[in-house]
Amino acid sequence: MAKNFKDLSEQEILALAISSEETDARIYADFAAGLKADYPATAQIFKEMEAEEDEHRRRLIEEYRRRFGEHIPLIRREDVKGFVHRKPVWMIRPMGINTVRRQAEIMETETRRFYERAA
């Protein structure tokens, strides 16, 4: 059963942020792999975005551990009512460069909105 975002505790929001950063990093890695052959420069940008998301996740984990301890519950986007649900990358193949760029733009906008709501 999904929970409303407004009903999440700080601990749950932080766990959701960690999970979301990991998912986004993996999506960017998929984008990079899918574009590497035809668009190597764009693929490199997505590899850099993957690394950035991994760093965000690392910092969030440090903060979580400092505040709440070692165990981080698995809370995913699907577990939260009204939260963004993304179609899996493997289901939107073949990925054209315009589709990937648009998806990345949407992802970044959604992430910004998440952090604004969480603040």
BELSULNOR-V303311 format. One record per pair of residues at least 6 apart in sequence whose ideal C-beta (glycine too) atoms are under 7 Angstrom apart, sorted by the first residue. I is the first residue (numbers start at 1). GAP is how many residues later the second one is. D is the distance in whole Angstrom. If there is no record, write none. Layout:
((I	GAP	D) (I	GAP	D))
//
This chain:
((2	77	6) (2	78	6) (2	79	4) (3	76	7) (3	77	6) (3	78	7) (4	77	5) (4	78	7) (5	75	5) (5	76	7) (5	77	6) (5	78	6) (5	112	7) (8	8	7) (8	72	7) (11	57	5) (12	63	6) (13	105	5) (14	46	6) (14	49	7) (14	50	5) (15	49	7) (15	57	5) (15	58	5) (15	60	5) (16	59	5) (16	64	7) (17	43	5) (17	101	7) (18	39	6) (18	42	5) (18	43	6) (18	46	6) (18	54	6) (19	55	7) (19	56	6) (19	57	5) (20	57	6) (20	94	7) (21	32	5) (21	35	5) (21	36	4) (21	39	6) (22	35	5) (24	29	5) (24	83	6) (24	87	7) (25	25	5) (25	28	4) (25	29	5) (25	32	7) (27	62	6) (27	80	7) (28	18	5) (28	21	4) (28	22	4) (28	25	6) (29	21	5) (30	59	4) (31	15	4) (31	64	7) (31	69	5) (31	73	7) (32	11	4) (32	14	4) (32	15	5) (32	18	7) (34	61	5) (35	7	5) (35	8	4) (35	11	7) (35	62	6) (35	65	6) (36	7	4) (39	58	6) (42	55	6) (61	11	7) (64	8	6) (77	6	5) (77	7	6) (77	8	6) (78	7	6) (84	26	5) (92	7	7))
//
